[in-house]
Amino acid sequence: MSRRGLIEVKQLHKHFAWVPALRGLDFVVQRGECALLLGANGSGKSTLLRLLCGLSRASSGSIRIGGWLLPEEAPAVRAQIGLLAHRPLLYANLTARENLDFFAALYNIAPAERTRRRDDLLQQVGLAARADGLVRDFSRGMQQRLSLARALLHQPDLLLLDEPYTGLDEAGCAILDGLLAAASAGGCTIIMSTHQLERMPSMVDRALILSDGSLVYAGQANKDLAALVRQATNSA
């Protein structure tokens, strides 16, 4: 994969009951890049992220991640991916510590390493003092921070983040910024959808802009992302 992208999408279409959600997407994201996925509500961002992580099946076209083809090789792909979705994907009746232990076991992380990573991440997301608290008693922001720890637990090659700043206060946003910067510096590839363009991470390399299911821009991330989105969607 030295000369190929970590993510390679070709002529990707997705329909729901014959209504097009994605229309012939073609793009490549190189290993180690950080890409912002932008567009209005209903433009296809969440649909694309679900396809990239293997939670949905394309109507036609192809997706390769790390050389593996989706959906045929979905287990190999999922092992590389950390996902932060709209839903926290946590077990409400387990504690924060128990949640991370459960997911670490799913990823076959050795027990000693599991404990180290779990405790380090709980500290990094500011939840060490609430490690034994039930997730059902956590605020939305606390659940979001724990979900981020879950996504990073197995040290994925690719992070897929769907509106990750949702529910976070300023302290939570700062924690997220720091963890994303560290992941990027470690070579992790990141694709993040967001409406909060003012929070554009400093390590962003490029933007992917969707409009009505079509990819209308795939290129360098402009500092004035709001203007870039307006220009790209108005010219679609």
One Martini backbone bead per residue (centre of mass of N, CA, C, O) as a GRO file, in nm:
protein
  236
    1MET     BB    1   0.049   0.066   0.008
    2SER     BB    2   0.263   0.297  -0.058
    3ARG     BB    3   0.092   0.415  -0.340
    4ARG     BB    4  -0.168   0.400  -0.175
    5GLY     BB    5  -0.449   0.448  -0.031
    6LEU     BB    6  -0.622   0.382   0.246
    7ILE     BB    7  -0.856   0.523   0.082
    8GLU     BB    8  -1.079   0.377  -0.178
    9VAL     BB    9  -1.311   0.542  -0.394
   10LYS     BB   10  -1.553   0.401  -0.640
   11GLN     BB   11  -1.842   0.468  -0.767
   12LEU     BB   12  -2.034   0.559  -0.524
   13HIS     BB   13  -2.349   0.413  -0.433
   14LYS     BB   14  -2.666   0.520  -0.264
   15HIS     BB   15  -2.981   0.369  -0.184
   16PHE     BB   16  -3.325   0.453  -0.076
   17ALA     BB   17  -3.574   0.344  -0.226
   18TRP     BB   18  -3.443   0.495  -0.494
   19VAL     BB   19  -3.303   0.706  -0.321
   20PRO     BB   20  -3.046   0.915  -0.346
   21ALA     BB   21  -2.745   0.960  -0.136
   22LEU     BB   22  -2.521   0.859  -0.342
   23ARG     BB   23  -2.313   0.995  -0.634
   24GLY     BB   24  -2.035   0.880  -0.757
   25LEU     BB   25  -1.786   0.842  -0.571
   26ASP     BB   26  -1.443   0.990  -0.583
   27PHE     BB   27  -1.167   0.890  -0.365
   28VAL     BB   28  -0.862   0.975  -0.177
   29VAL     BB   29  -0.691   0.866   0.125
   30GLN     BB   30  -0.416   0.909   0.286
   31ARG     BB   31  -0.189   0.812   0.487
   32GLY     BB   32  -0.223   1.042   0.764
   33GLU     BB   33  -0.464   1.194   0.703
   34CYS     BB   34  -0.679   1.490   0.741
   35ALA     BB   35  -1.037   1.490   0.695
   36LEU     BB   36  -1.303   1.688   0.601
   37LEU     BB   37  -1.659   1.643   0.630
   38LEU     BB   38  -1.882   1.825   0.424
   39GLY     BB   39  -2.215   1.963   0.472
   40ALA     BB   40  -2.526   1.946   0.465
   41ASN     BB   41  -2.802   1.838   0.562
   42GLY     BB   42  -2.840   1.547   0.363
   43SER     BB   43  -2.563   1.503   0.185
   44GLY     BB   44  -2.410   1.211   0.310
   45LYS     BB   45  -2.211   1.178   0.551
   46SER     BB   46  -2.321   0.945   0.730
   47THR     BB   47  -2.343   0.742   0.504
   48LEU     BB   48  -2.042   0.730   0.437
   49LEU     BB   49  -1.941   0.640   0.718
   50ARG     BB   50  -2.102   0.373   0.722
   51LEU     BB   51  -1.956   0.253   0.478
   52LEU     BB   52  -1.655   0.275   0.582
   53CYS     BB   53  -1.734   0.082   0.850
   54GLY     BB   54  -1.957  -0.149   0.755
   55LEU     BB   55  -2.277  -0.071   0.834
   56SER     BB   56  -2.305  -0.051   0.518
   57ARG     BB   57  -2.430  -0.097   0.183
   58ALA     BB   58  -2.368  -0.062  -0.126
   59SER     BB   59  -2.514  -0.037  -0.439
   60SER     BB   60  -2.238   0.073  -0.567
   61GLY     BB   61  -1.917   0.008  -0.598
   62SER     BB   62  -1.606   0.096  -0.413
   63ILE     BB   63  -1.420  -0.016  -0.111
   64ARG     BB   64  -1.094   0.062   0.023
   65ILE     BB   65  -0.914  -0.055   0.323
   66GLY     BB   66  -0.598  -0.139   0.342
   67GLY     BB   67  -0.685  -0.333   0.078
   68TRP     BB   68  -0.971  -0.382   0.167
   69LEU     BB   69  -1.290  -0.507   0.091
   70LEU     BB   70  -1.609  -0.374   0.064
   71PRO     BB   71  -1.780  -0.620   0.247
   72GLU     BB   72  -1.600  -0.883   0.226
   73GLU     BB   73  -1.365  -0.751   0.449
   74ALA     BB   74  -1.484  -0.627   0.719
   75PRO     BB   75  -1.323  -0.739   0.966
   76ALA     BB   76  -1.049  -0.615   0.877
   77VAL     BB   77  -1.147  -0.323   0.875
   78ARG     BB   78  -1.261  -0.290   1.169
   79ALA     BB   79  -0.979  -0.336   1.309
   80GLN     BB   80  -0.878  -0.033   1.202
   81ILE     BB   81  -1.131   0.109   1.341
   82GLY     BB   82  -1.246   0.420   1.474
   83LEU     BB   83  -1.570   0.502   1.619
   84LEU     BB   84  -1.764   0.816   1.611
   85ALA     BB   85  -2.090   0.854   1.671
   86HIS     BB   86  -2.391   0.967   1.749
   87ARG     BB   87  -2.385   0.724   1.903
   88PRO     BB   88  -2.201   0.595   2.174
   89LEU     BB   89  -2.173   0.280   2.203
   90LEU     BB   90  -2.283   0.200   2.496
   91TYR     BB   91  -2.321   0.064   2.827
   92ALA     BB   92  -2.533   0.182   3.065
   93ASN     BB   93  -2.491  -0.070   3.293
   94LEU     BB   94  -2.199   0.019   3.280
   95THR     BB   95  -1.903   0.112   3.337
   96ALA     BB   96  -1.641   0.267   3.215
   97ARG     BB   97  -1.443   0.036   3.267
   98GLU     BB   98  -1.623  -0.196   3.155
   99ASN     BB   99  -1.648  -0.096   2.871
  100LEU     BB  100  -1.344  -0.105   2.797
  101ASP     BB  101  -1.303  -0.402   2.864
  102PHE     BB  102  -1.501  -0.515   2.659
  103PHE     BB  103  -1.370  -0.392   2.398
  104ALA     BB  104  -1.087  -0.508   2.442
  105ALA     BB  105  -1.176  -0.803   2.414
  106LEU     BB  106  -1.283  -0.779   2.122
  107TYR     BB  107  -0.972  -0.688   2.033
  108ASN     BB  108  -0.762  -0.878   2.176
  109ILE     BB  109  -0.644  -0.753   2.428
  110ALA     BB  110  -0.428  -0.786   2.650
  111PRO     BB  111  -0.474  -0.760   2.981
  112ALA     BB  112  -0.235  -0.572   3.055
  113GLU     BB  113  -0.281  -0.374   2.817
  114ARG     BB  114  -0.571  -0.309   2.880
  115THR     BB  115  -0.526  -0.163   3.148
  116ARG     BB  116  -0.338   0.058   3.048
  117ARG     BB  117  -0.518   0.184   2.830
  118ARG     BB  118  -0.766   0.240   2.999
  119ASP     BB  119  -0.633   0.428   3.214
  120ASP     BB  120  -0.512   0.633   3.018
  121LEU     BB  121  -0.780   0.720   2.879
  122LEU     BB  122  -0.937   0.811   3.128
  123GLN     BB  123  -0.736   1.035   3.185
  124GLN     BB  124  -0.743   1.188   2.907
  125VAL     BB  125  -1.079   1.229   2.929
  126GLY     BB  126  -1.152   1.292   3.241
  127LEU     BB  127  -1.256   0.984   3.395
  128ALA     BB  128  -1.106   0.858   3.642
  129ALA     BB  129  -1.312   0.945   3.876
  130ARG     BB  130  -1.555   0.778   3.689
  131ALA     BB  131  -1.489   0.469   3.632
  132ASP     BB  132  -1.735   0.352   3.844
  133GLY     BB  133  -1.949   0.474   3.672
  134LEU     BB  134  -2.244   0.485   3.529
  135VAL     BB  135  -2.339   0.567   3.213
  136ARG     BB  136  -2.640   0.653   3.275
  137ASP     BB  137  -2.515   0.905   3.464
  138PHE     BB  138  -2.411   1.048   3.226
  139SER     BB  139  -2.341   1.283   3.036
  140ARG     BB  140  -2.311   1.360   2.713
  141GLY     BB  141  -2.013   1.447   2.732
  142MET     BB  142  -1.909   1.195   2.883
  143GLN     BB  143  -1.993   0.991   2.668
  144GLN     BB  144  -1.819   1.113   2.445
  145ARG     BB  145  -1.546   1.067   2.585
  146LEU     BB  146  -1.577   0.759   2.613
  147SER     BB  147  -1.610   0.704   2.309
  148LEU     BB  148  -1.326   0.798   2.239
  149ALA     BB  149  -1.179   0.587   2.402
  150ARG     BB  150  -1.298   0.347   2.250
  151ALA     BB  151  -1.186   0.431   1.963
  152LEU     BB  152  -0.867   0.422   2.079
  153LEU     BB  153  -0.801   0.148   2.222
  154HIS     BB  154  -0.678  -0.015   1.942
  155GLN     BB  155  -0.510   0.166   1.768
  156PRO     BB  156  -0.600   0.291   1.502
  157ASP     BB  157  -0.560   0.379   1.159
  158LEU     BB  158  -0.874   0.475   1.171
  159LEU     BB  159  -1.077   0.769   1.201
  160LEU     BB  160  -1.433   0.802   1.261
  161LEU     BB  161  -1.610   1.122   1.275
  162ASP     BB  162  -1.937   1.218   1.400
  163GLU     BB  163  -1.969   1.491   1.543
  164PRO     BB  164  -1.757   1.510   1.807
  165TYR     BB  165  -1.854   1.796   1.958
  166THR     BB  166  -2.099   1.684   2.068
  167GLY     BB  167  -2.164   1.789   2.404
  168LEU     BB  168  -1.916   1.966   2.440
  169ASP     BB  169  -1.720   2.140   2.616
  170GLU     BB  170  -1.438   2.314   2.629
  171ALA     BB  171  -1.280   2.089   2.770
  172GLY     BB  172  -1.364   1.863   2.575
  173CYS     BB  173  -1.255   1.995   2.316
  174ALA     BB  174  -0.960   2.002   2.411
  175ILE     BB  175  -0.929   1.700   2.440
  176LEU     BB  176  -0.993   1.626   2.149
  177ASP     BB  177  -0.773   1.790   2.013
  178GLY     BB  178  -0.534   1.643   2.151
  179LEU     BB  179  -0.600   1.351   2.055
  180LEU     BB  180  -0.596   1.410   1.750
  181ALA     BB  181  -0.308   1.517   1.734
  182ALA     BB  182  -0.175   1.258   1.842
  183ALA     BB  183  -0.285   1.062   1.630
  184SER     BB  184  -0.169   1.208   1.385
  185ALA     BB  185   0.132   1.200   1.477
  186GLY     BB  186   0.105   0.867   1.475
  187GLY     BB  187  -0.051   0.813   1.173
  188CYS     BB  188  -0.342   0.869   1.177
  189THR     BB  189  -0.636   0.847   1.014
  190ILE     BB  190  -0.879   1.118   0.939
  191ILE     BB  191  -1.243   1.140   0.955
  192MET     BB  192  -1.447   1.446   0.975
  193SER     BB  193  -1.750   1.554   1.081
  194THR     BB  194  -1.872   1.903   1.063
  195HIS     BB  195  -2.021   2.227   1.173
  196GLN     BB  196  -1.761   2.332   1.342
  197LEU     BB  197  -1.545   2.526   1.177
  198GLU     BB  198  -1.401   2.678   1.418
  199ARG     BB  199  -1.272   2.372   1.503
  200MET     BB  200  -1.043   2.337   1.320
  201PRO     BB  201  -0.795   2.147   1.299
  202SER     BB  202  -0.454   2.194   1.250
  203MET     BB  203  -0.412   1.897   1.083
  204VAL     BB  204  -0.561   1.965   0.836
  205ASP     BB  205  -0.549   1.883   0.482
  206ARG     BB  206  -0.859   1.824   0.389
  207ALA     BB  207  -1.154   1.836   0.177
  208LEU     BB  208  -1.495   1.703   0.184
  209ILE     BB  209  -1.769   1.789  -0.032
  210LEU     BB  210  -2.118   1.770   0.005
  211SER     BB  211  -2.401   1.757  -0.243
  212ASP     BB  212  -2.661   1.573  -0.280
  213GLY     BB  213  -2.444   1.313  -0.284
  214SER     BB  214  -2.209   1.485  -0.398
  215LEU     BB  215  -1.880   1.544  -0.498
  216VAL     BB  216  -1.760   1.892  -0.509
  217TYR     BB  217  -1.500   1.848  -0.314
  218ALA     BB  218  -1.132   1.763  -0.339
  219GLY     BB  219  -0.907   1.918  -0.114
  220GLN     BB  220  -0.776   2.166   0.017
  221ALA     BB  221  -0.784   2.324   0.318
  222ASN     BB  222  -0.941   2.600   0.389
  223LYS     BB  223  -0.952   2.843   0.622
  224ASP     BB  224  -1.231   2.921   0.474
  225LEU     BB  225  -1.465   2.692   0.494
  226ALA     BB  226  -1.735   2.832   0.458
  227ALA     BB  227  -1.668   2.947   0.175
  228LEU     BB  228  -1.603   2.675   0.044
  229VAL     BB  229  -1.882   2.550   0.079
  230ARG     BB  230  -2.044   2.763  -0.073
  231GLN     BB  231  -1.894   2.741  -0.342
  232ALA     BB  232  -1.931   2.433  -0.392
  233THR     BB  233  -2.251   2.423  -0.367
  234ASN     BB  234  -2.320   2.651  -0.579
  235SER     BB  235  -2.154   2.485  -0.822
  236ALA     BB  236  -2.321   2.202  -0.834
   0.00000   0.00000   0.00000
